[in-house]
Amino acid sequence: MVLKLEGKRFGRLTVIGRAAEKDKTGRCWLWECLCDCGNTCLVPGNWLTHGKKRSCGCLQKENRENDVTGQRFGHLTAVRPTEKTVRKGIVWVWRCDCGNLVEATIDAIKSGGRRSCGCRNLAIKKRQAVEMQAGCGRQDGTALSLLKSNIVYTHNTSGYRGVSWHRTLQKWTARINFRGKTYNLGYYDSAEEASAAYQRAKKEMHEKYIMEQEIKNDDNSN
């Protein structure tokens, strides 16, 4: 039975058509394929259908040049590369400290956009919720003690409060929370620019509100 593979895609390879010769065994037809890198190659049909060949060889070269096996980034340790590729490169399997496995490119991990399988974000949110419910002087849905704080949480990879990396846009974004709402302050090329936007909003929202509340409390005490 002759396979019909024209136009089909296997990994980085797109099948152009069947070649005129068979493989060394003489049992399987060779197929001409165009790789995403621009090279063409001849591949036995069963290698394509069984996943034994996913590129002209460039994928293996990239794996060797960008081998991060065993390296640790945040709470994630690189396990192995997969056969999957996206615009940002090869997708790797990562093991989180909690034991879960996740898939992501090296770029997504190194950029600081992802540092765990998601378990750390959940733990941080729970801790913050506990802190906010522990009598932080909450008024109008706002904890005054948290507004006054400039602490940068350990999960923040930017080094600036209110600043994080947006993986899709590949830019730094600034956000600020006030009265139970989150305000997006825009996207910036540098973490410093995003931090400056956060500080402007903090002065306009937080500091102004804190001053108003302190004046109100002083009047009530008198």
Secondary structure by P-SEA (a helix, b strand, c coil): ccccccccccccbbbccccccccccccbbbbbbbccccbbbbbcaaaaaaccccccaaaaaaaaaacccccccccbbbcccccccccccbbbbbbcccbbbbbbcaaaaaaccccccaaaaaaaaaaaaaaaacccccccccccccccccccccccccccccccccccccbbbbbbbcccbbbbccccccaaaaaaaaaaaaaacaaaaaaaaaaaaaaaac
